[in-house]
Amino acid sequence: MQKADYDLIIMTMSRWDGEVSSAILSLAKELAQHRRVFYWDHPFSIKDLLQNWRSPFLASRKPQLLQGKLQVRAVPDTPAGFRAVTPPLTLPVNFLPEGTLYEWGSAWNDRVLNRALEQLLQKENIRRYVFLNSFDPFFFRTLHAQPQPLLRIYQSRDDISQEPYIARHGQYLEREQLEKADLRLATSQGLRDLLHRPGTPVLRLANAADTGLFNQALEPAPLPPDWPTAAIGRPVIGYIGSFSALRLDYPLLRIAVNEHPDKAFVFLGSGNFDDQELAARPNVHLIGPRPLVSLPDYLRGMDLTVIPFLRNTLTSSIYPLKINEYLAAGKPVLSTDFSADVREFSAVVYLADSASAFSALIGKALNEDNLERRAARCAVADQNSWAARAATFEQLVQEALTKTATWAH
């Protein structure tokens, strides 16, 4: 199918230069190889500016934010079609209760963003575009910039009701966005089923991996300079991801660490590691977040990769981004069976339904690793590359354009 002629504007909560990678950024970069993609920053509020005044994260944005100007720029090491967009400052309103004052502030922010969008459309000569809001339902509740998009898409990436801060207004605003969208996407089976309503169907567009990047872990190379010295020469159990207590099963990890004192447990991630007693164990090693491009270097040192998630309402709607990254690196994967999506990988992933089963499977997974199993893991990951997901996205957009009859030939 020939790619339709349109630009793509992506509004998302995940900023392009955040400390950890995001699925929507990876998809955006893949799509930018074939069309112009304008990756729109989650707006900074006046409160964000004041609280982070000296942060290097704001340094390149501060002049434009202070002047109320739209910023559009190319980003090094991204495809030629990729542009990062930072809109003007907005008002902080999420702390307000639902009601008149919140609605006034929300409408103010939408007016600011619609003016910025019209500036972007004029500045970049954008005439035909698709607008994708990826899990940021707080903005562009009304989209009146001219010209209007050919298609309006909303993508949900998590169960918004389970994240207390964003759930405050997020639940009803997400439903509002879904009802206004021409195409509705979710990253997991559980999320799709949760959001589906008669007349507003939701389709799954699952997460994926940069398989070419993570295949690099298959090749021998020196370990990173910050690799824990105490982990060298021991079997290494590795985890990469969020340390959030809403996801990570700390009691399960305690059992695993206690029952495998001869093994090193290496955790790379963002957020606070909530179990300080566990963190102090001599065979537990914490490393902070690392850029996506460096993750294969760390995976190379891991003998077994794990997804030790809780089995709860939030995780039941998760298709874990890391699973295909682990598989593309050829590593054995051990996971709790927290969602229907992770169970799809049962042919190449060890699944545990309890803490004791998880701990028992560590030895089995390490002992059974071989070249044949590594090849099988890589083959599964290849089916879940970002190139494959981008092709699916393009197809869904084309079908939606045809269905809504907004595509002008």
C-alpha positions in Angstrom: 0.0 0.0 0.0 1.4 3.4 -1.0 1.9 5.7 1.9 -0.7 8.5 2.1 0.5 12.1 1.8 0.2 13.7 5.2 2.2 15.1 8.0 1.9 13.7 11.5 1.6 15.9 14.7 2.0 13.9 17.9 0.9 15.3 21.3 2.2 13.2 24.1 3.1 13.2 27.8 6.6 11.7 27.0 9.0 14.5 26.0 11.5 13.8 23.3 14.5 14.4 25.7 13.2 12.7 28.8 15.6 10.6 30.9 14.1 7.3 29.8 12.9 6.2 26.4 9.3 5.9 25.5 7.3 3.8 23.1 5.6 6.7 21.3 9.0 8.4 20.7 10.3 5.2 19.1 7.3 5.0 16.9 7.6 8.6 16.0 11.2 8.2 14.9 10.3 5.2 12.8 7.5 7.1 11.1 9.7 10.1 10.5 11.8 8.0 8.1 9.0 8.3 5.6 7.1 11.5 6.4 7.3 14.7 8.5 6.6 14.1 12.2 6.2 17.0 14.6 6.7 15.7 18.1 4.8 18.1 20.4 6.2 18.5 24.0 3.9 17.9 26.9 3.3 21.6 27.7 5.3 23.2 30.5 3.2 25.2 32.9 4.2 28.3 34.7 4.7 26.2 37.8 7.0 23.8 35.9 9.1 26.7 34.8 9.5 28.1 38.3 10.2 24.8 40.0 12.8 23.8 37.4 14.3 27.2 36.8 17.9 26.0 37.1 17.4 22.6 35.5 19.5 21.8 32.4 16.4 20.1 31.1 14.8 23.6 30.6 17.9 25.4 29.5 17.3 25.1 25.8 13.7 25.9 26.1 13.7 28.7 28.6 14.3 31.7 26.2 11.3 30.7 24.0 9.1 29.9 27.0 9.8 33.3 28.6 9.0 35.1 25.3 5.9 33.0 24.7 7.2 31.7 21.4 6.7 28.4 19.7 9.9 26.5 19.3 10.5 24.0 16.4 13.8 22.3 16.0 15.6 19.4 14.5 17.1 16.9 16.9 20.5 15.2 16.4 20.5 11.5 15.7 16.9 11.4 14.6 15.5 10.9 11.0 15.4 14.0 8.8 11.6 14.1 9.0 11.6 14.5 12.8 11.0 17.8 14.5 10.6 18.6 18.2 8.0 21.2 19.1 7.8 23.1 22.4 4.6 25.2 22.8 4.2 28.3 25.0 3.6 28.1 28.7 0.3 26.9 30.1 -1.5 27.4 33.4 -1.2 24.7 36.1 -4.7 23.4 36.6 -4.5 19.7 37.5 -4.6 20.5 41.2 -8.0 22.1 40.9 -11.2 20.1 41.6 -13.5 19.2 38.7 -15.8 22.2 38.1 -16.0 25.8 36.7 -12.5 26.9 37.7 -10.9 23.9 36.2 -12.9 24.2 33.0 -11.9 27.9 32.7 -8.2 27.0 33.1 -8.4 24.1 30.7 -10.1 26.2 28.1 -7.4 28.9 28.5 -4.7 26.3 27.9 -6.5 25.0 24.8 -6.7 28.5 23.3 -2.9 28.9 23.9 -2.2 25.6 22.3 -4.5 26.1 19.3 -2.8 29.4 18.6 0.5 27.6 18.7 -0.7 24.9 16.5 -1.9 27.4 13.9 1.5 29.0 14.0 3.1 25.6 13.4 0.8 24.9 10.5 1.7 28.2 8.9 5.4 28.1 9.7 6.0 24.6 8.4 3.5 24.9 5.5 1.4 22.0 6.9 -1.8 21.5 4.8 -2.7 17.9 5.3 -2.0 16.3 8.6 -3.1 13.6 11.1 -3.3 14.6 14.8 -2.3 11.9 17.3 -2.8 12.5 21.0 -0.8 9.8 22.7 -2.0 9.5 26.3 -2.2 13.2 27.1 -6.0 13.8 27.3 -5.6 17.1 29.3 -4.8 19.2 26.2 -6.5 19.9 22.8 -9.9 19.0 24.2 -11.1 21.3 21.5 -9.1 21.4 18.3 -10.2 24.4 16.2 -6.9 25.3 14.5 -7.2 25.7 10.7 -6.8 23.7 8.6 -8.4 20.9 10.6 -6.7 17.5 10.7 -7.6 14.8 8.2 -7.9 12.5 11.1 -7.9 12.8 14.9 -6.4 9.8 16.8 -6.3 9.1 20.5 -3.9 6.5 21.9 -4.1 5.1 25.5 -0.9 3.7 26.9 -1.9 2.8 30.5 -4.9 2.4 32.8 -5.2 6.1 33.6 -7.4 5.4 36.7 -4.4 3.7 38.4 -2.0 6.6 38.4 -3.4 8.8 41.3 -2.2 12.2 40.1 -3.3 12.0 36.5 -6.4 10.1 37.4 -7.8 13.2 39.1 -9.1 14.5 35.8 -7.6 11.9 33.4 -10.4 9.4 33.6 -13.2 11.6 32.2 -10.9 13.5 29.9 -9.7 10.3 28.3 -13.2 9.2 27.7 -13.9 12.6 26.2 -10.9 12.3 23.8 -11.9 8.8 22.8 -15.4 9.9 21.9 -14.0 12.8 19.7 -11.4 10.6 18.0 -11.8 9.1 14.5 -9.4 6.3 15.4 -8.8 4.9 18.9 -5.7 2.9 19.8 -4.5 1.1 22.9 -1.2 -0.6 23.6 -2.5 -3.8 25.1 -5.4 -6.2 25.0 -6.5 -5.4 28.6 -6.5 -1.7 27.8 -8.4 -2.2 24.6 -11.1 -4.2 26.4 -11.3 -1.7 29.2 -11.8 1.3 26.9 -14.1 -0.3 24.3 -17.6 1.0 24.1 -20.4 0.3 21.6 -19.9 2.8 18.8 -16.4 3.7 19.8 -14.2 0.7 19.1 -10.6 0.6 20.2 -7.9 -1.2 18.3 -4.6 -2.6 19.7 -1.3 -1.2 18.5 1.1 -2.9 20.8 4.6 -1.8 21.9 7.7 -3.0 20.1 11.4 -2.7 20.1 14.3 -1.3 18.1 15.4 -4.9 17.3 18.5 -3.8 15.4 19.8 -1.9 18.3 19.1 -4.6 20.9 20.6 -7.3 18.6 23.9 -5.6 19.4 23.9 -7.3 22.8 24.5 -10.6 21.0 28.0 -9.5 20.1 30.8 -9.6 22.6 32.1 -6.3 23.9 33.4 -4.8 27.2 30.9 -4.2 29.9 30.0 -0.5 30.7 32.4 1.4 33.0 29.7 1.6 35.8 29.0 -2.1 35.7 29.0 -3.4 39.4 32.4 -5.0 40.1 30.7 -7.5 42.5 28.5 -8.8 39.7 31.4 -9.9 37.5 31.9 -13.6 37.5 28.5 -14.4 38.9 25.2 -15.2 37.2 23.4 -11.9 36.7 19.6 -11.4 36.9 18.8 -8.1 35.3 15.9 -5.7 35.2 15.4 -2.5 33.1 12.4 -0.2 33.7 10.5 1.8 36.2 10.9 1.2 39.9 7.3 2.3 40.6 5.7 0.4 43.5 2.5 0.4 41.5 4.3 -2.1 39.1 7.3 -3.7 40.7 6.6 -6.6 43.1 9.1 -5.9 45.9 8.0 -8.8 48.2 8.6 -11.2 45.2 12.0 -9.7 44.7 12.9 -10.2 48.3 12.2 -13.9 48.1 14.2 -14.3 44.8 17.2 -12.3 46.2 17.1 -14.3 49.5 16.9 -17.7 47.8 19.7 -16.9 45.2 22.5 -15.3 47.2 25.1 -16.7 44.7 23.6 -14.5 42.0 23.8 -10.8 41.3 20.6 -8.8 40.8 21.2 -5.7 38.7 18.4 -3.1 38.3 18.5 -0.2 35.8 15.6 2.2 36.1 13.9 5.4 36.9 12.1 6.5 40.1 12.7 5.6 43.7 13.6 2.0 44.6 11.0 1.7 47.4 12.6 -1.2 49.4 15.8 0.2 50.9 16.5 -2.9 52.9 16.4 -4.9 49.7 18.6 -2.3 48.0 21.2 -2.8 50.8 21.6 -6.5 50.1 25.2 -7.3 49.0 24.0 -9.1 45.8 21.6 -6.2 44.8 23.0 -3.5 42.6 21.1 -0.3 41.5 22.0 1.7 38.4 20.0 4.7 37.4 18.3 5.3 34.1 20.4 5.1 31.0 19.8 6.2 27.4 18.2 3.8 25.1 21.3 3.4 22.9 23.4 2.2 25.8 21.0 -0.5 27.0 22.4 -3.3 24.9 25.8 -2.7 26.7 24.1 -3.5 30.0 22.0 -6.4 28.6 25.2 -8.0 27.4 26.2 -8.5 31.0 22.9 -10.1 32.0 22.3 -13.9 32.0 18.6 -13.7 32.7 16.2 -10.8 32.3 13.1 -10.4 34.4 9.8 -8.6 34.5 8.8 -8.9 38.2 5.5 -7.0 38.0 2.7 -7.1 40.5 -0.5 -8.8 39.3 -3.0 -5.9 39.7 -5.5 -3.7 37.9 -2.7 -1.5 36.4 -0.4 -4.2 35.2 -3.3 -6.3 33.7 -3.5 -3.6 31.0 0.2 -3.5 30.2 2.1 -4.8 27.2 5.6 -4.4 28.5 7.9 -2.4 26.3 10.9 -4.2 27.6 9.9 -7.7 26.6 10.8 -7.4 23.0 14.0 -5.6 23.9 15.0 -8.5 26.1 14.1 -11.0 23.4 16.0 -9.1 20.7 19.1 -9.2 22.9 18.7 -13.0 22.9 18.3 -13.2 26.7 16.1 -15.6 28.6 13.1 -13.8 30.0 11.3 -14.6 33.3 8.1 -12.7 34.1 5.1 -12.9 36.3 1.9 -13.6 34.3 0.4 -10.2 35.0 -1.4 -9.7 31.7 -3.0 -11.3 28.6 -0.3 -9.6 26.5 2.6 -11.1 28.4 1.0 -14.6 28.1 1.2 -14.3 24.3 4.9 -14.8 24.7 4.6 -18.1 26.7 6.5 -20.0 23.9 9.7 -18.0 24.6 9.2 -16.5 28.0 9.1 -18.2 31.4 5.9 -17.2 33.3 5.4 -17.5 37.0 2.0 -17.3 38.9 3.5 -16.8 42.3 6.6 -15.5 44.1 7.8 -19.0 44.9 7.4 -20.1 41.3 9.3 -17.1 40.1 12.2 -17.9 42.3 12.2 -21.5 41.3 12.2 -20.7 37.6 15.4 -18.6 37.9 17.6 -21.7 37.9 15.6 -23.4 35.2 15.8 -20.4 32.9 19.6 -20.1 33.4 20.2 -23.8 32.9 18.1 -24.2 29.7 19.7 -21.3 27.8 21.3 -22.3 24.5 21.9 -21.0 21.0 18.6 -22.5 19.6 16.5 -20.8 22.3 18.3 -17.5 21.6 17.5 -17.7 17.9 13.9 -18.4 18.7 13.7 -15.3 21.0 15.2 -13.1 18.4 12.8 -14.4 15.8 9.8 -13.4 18.0 11.3 -10.0 18.6 11.8 -9.4 14.8 8.0 -9.8 14.4 7.6 -7.0 17.0 10.0 -4.3 15.6 9.1 -0.6 15.4 9.3 -0.9 11.6 6.5 -3.5 11.8 4.4 -1.4 14.2 4.9 1.7 12.0 3.6 -0.3 9.0 0.5 -1.3 11.0 0.0 2.3 12.1 0.1 3.5 8.5 -2.4 0.9 7.5 -4.8 1.7 10.3 -4.6 5.4 9.4 -5.3 4.7 5.7 -8.3 2.6 6.6 -9.6 5.2 8.9 -9.1 8.0 6.3 -11.0 5.9 3.8 -13.8 5.1 6.2 -14.4 8.7 7.3 -14.2 9.9 3.7 -12.0 12.8 4.8 -9.1 11.8 2.5 -9.2 14.1 -0.5 -7.8 12.5 -3.6 
